[in-house]
Amino acid sequence: MHWNWQTVTWAAVALLLFAAETLAPGAFMLWLGFAAVAVFLAVMVFPDIPLLAQVAGFIVLSFVSIQIYRVRFSGKRERVSDKPHLNRRTEQLVGRVVVLDQAIVHGRGRVQIADAYWDVTGPELPAGADVRIVGSDGMTLRVEPAA
């Protein structure tokens, strides 16, 4: 084991990166710290590595470790929700049978669901008719006569 200014510097860089991760968590500095630890260990074992090779090794190891993190740990995994329609109000309404508040004329009408009025599209139907919500186009519900 050989201590010189380079080994101490890499140890300090690693500790500073780990400290920065604790102050601003996000896992980015953590992986840079792992790269610094790897260079520190390499300089401890092989003290004659030139400084330029040390810096190049740190850059390469930083890039590789961040790519490993991105692929392995922070991949865009679709989380399964116990409430898949939360914040998708129109999707929550699909399948419900409601009463037309205003007749559907020229393909457009209106229903009241709870305390909200919704525009609907569908076949010509009189006010008071029961309709089933079958889908949506943005905030406009598509309906068909309830069977």
C-alpha positions in Angstrom: 0.0 0.0 0.0 1.4 3.3 -1.1 0.1 6.7 0.0 1.0 9.7 -2.1 -0.8 12.9 -3.0 -2.6 11.1 -5.9 -4.2 8.4 -3.7 -5.2 11.0 -1.1 -6.7 13.2 -3.8 -8.8 10.4 -5.3 -10.0 9.4 -1.8 -11.0 13.0 -1.2 -12.8 13.2 -4.5 -14.7 10.1 -3.8 -15.7 11.3 -0.3 -16.7 14.7 -1.7 -18.9 13.1 -4.4 -20.6 10.9 -1.7 -21.1 13.9 0.5 -22.6 15.8 -2.5 -25.0 12.9 -3.1 -26.3 13.1 0.5 -26.8 16.9 0.1 -28.6 16.6 -3.2 -29.8 13.1 -3.7 -30.5 11.8 -7.1 -28.0 8.9 -7.5 -25.9 10.8 -10.0 -23.0 11.8 -7.8 -23.1 8.3 -6.1 -22.0 6.6 -9.3 -19.3 9.2 -9.9 -18.1 8.5 -6.4 -17.9 4.8 -7.3 -15.7 5.7 -10.3 -13.5 7.8 -8.0 -13.2 4.9 -5.6 -12.2 2.6 -8.5 -9.4 5.0 -9.6 -8.3 5.4 -5.9 -8.0 1.6 -5.6 -6.1 1.4 -8.9 -3.6 4.1 -7.8 -3.2 2.3 -4.5 -2.3 -0.9 -6.2 -0.3 0.6 -9.1 1.2 4.0 -7.9 3.0 4.7 -11.1 -0.1 5.3 -13.2 0.3 8.7 -15.0 -2.1 11.4 -13.9 -3.6 11.7 -17.4 -4.4 8.0 -17.4 -6.0 8.4 -14.0 -8.2 11.2 -15.2 -9.1 9.3 -18.4 -9.9 6.2 -16.3 -12.2 8.3 -14.0 -14.0 9.7 -17.1 -14.5 6.3 -18.6 -15.5 4.7 -15.4 -17.9 7.5 -14.7 -19.6 7.1 -18.0 -19.8 3.3 -17.7 -21.1 3.5 -14.1 -23.8 6.0 -15.0 -24.9 3.9 -18.0 -25.1 0.9 -15.7 -27.3 2.9 -13.3 -29.5 4.1 -16.1 -30.1 0.7 -17.6 -30.2 -1.4 -14.4 -31.7 0.8 -11.7 -33.6 3.7 -13.2 -35.0 2.1 -16.4 -38.4 3.4 -17.3 -40.4 0.6 -15.7 -44.1 0.9 -15.9 -45.4 0.8 -12.4 -48.5 -1.2 -11.8 -51.1 0.9 -10.0 -53.9 -0.4 -7.8 -56.0 2.5 -9.2 -55.1 2.6 -13.0 -57.8 5.1 -13.8 -56.9 7.7 -11.2 -56.7 11.1 -12.8 -58.3 9.7 -15.9 -61.8 10.8 -15.2 -63.2 10.1 -18.7 -61.8 6.5 -18.5 -63.5 6.0 -15.1 -66.9 6.8 -16.6 -66.7 4.3 -19.4 -69.4 1.7 -18.9 -71.7 3.8 -16.8 -75.3 4.3 -17.7 -76.5 7.9 -17.3 -79.6 9.9 -18.2 -79.4 12.5 -21.0 -79.8 16.0 -19.6 -80.1 17.6 -23.0 -81.2 15.7 -26.1 -78.5 14.7 -28.6 -79.2 16.8 -31.6 -76.9 16.8 -34.7 -74.7 14.3 -32.8 -74.2 16.5 -29.6 -75.9 16.6 -26.3 -75.1 16.8 -22.5 -75.4 14.6 -19.4 -75.0 15.4 -15.8 -72.8 13.1 -13.7 -72.8 14.0 -10.0 -72.3 17.8 -10.0 -70.6 18.1 -13.4 -72.0 18.5 -16.9 -70.4 16.6 -19.7 -70.7 17.1 -23.4 -71.6 13.9 -25.2 -71.6 12.7 -28.8 -73.8 9.9 -30.2 -76.9 9.0 -32.1 -80.0 11.3 -32.0 -81.8 10.6 -28.7 -84.3 12.6 -26.6 -83.6 14.2 -23.2 -84.2 11.7 -20.4 -83.0 8.7 -22.4 -80.6 6.3 -20.8 -77.2 6.1 -22.5 -74.1 4.1 -21.9 -70.7 5.8 -22.0 -68.6 3.8 -24.4 -65.5 6.1 -24.7 -64.2 9.6 -24.9 -62.6 12.1 -27.2 -60.7 14.4 -24.9 -63.4 15.7 -22.5 -66.3 14.8 -24.7 -67.9 11.5 -23.9 -69.1 9.1 -26.6 -72.4 7.4 -25.8 -74.8 4.9 -27.2 -78.4 3.9 -26.2 -78.4 1.8 -23.1 -79.8 -1.7 -23.8 
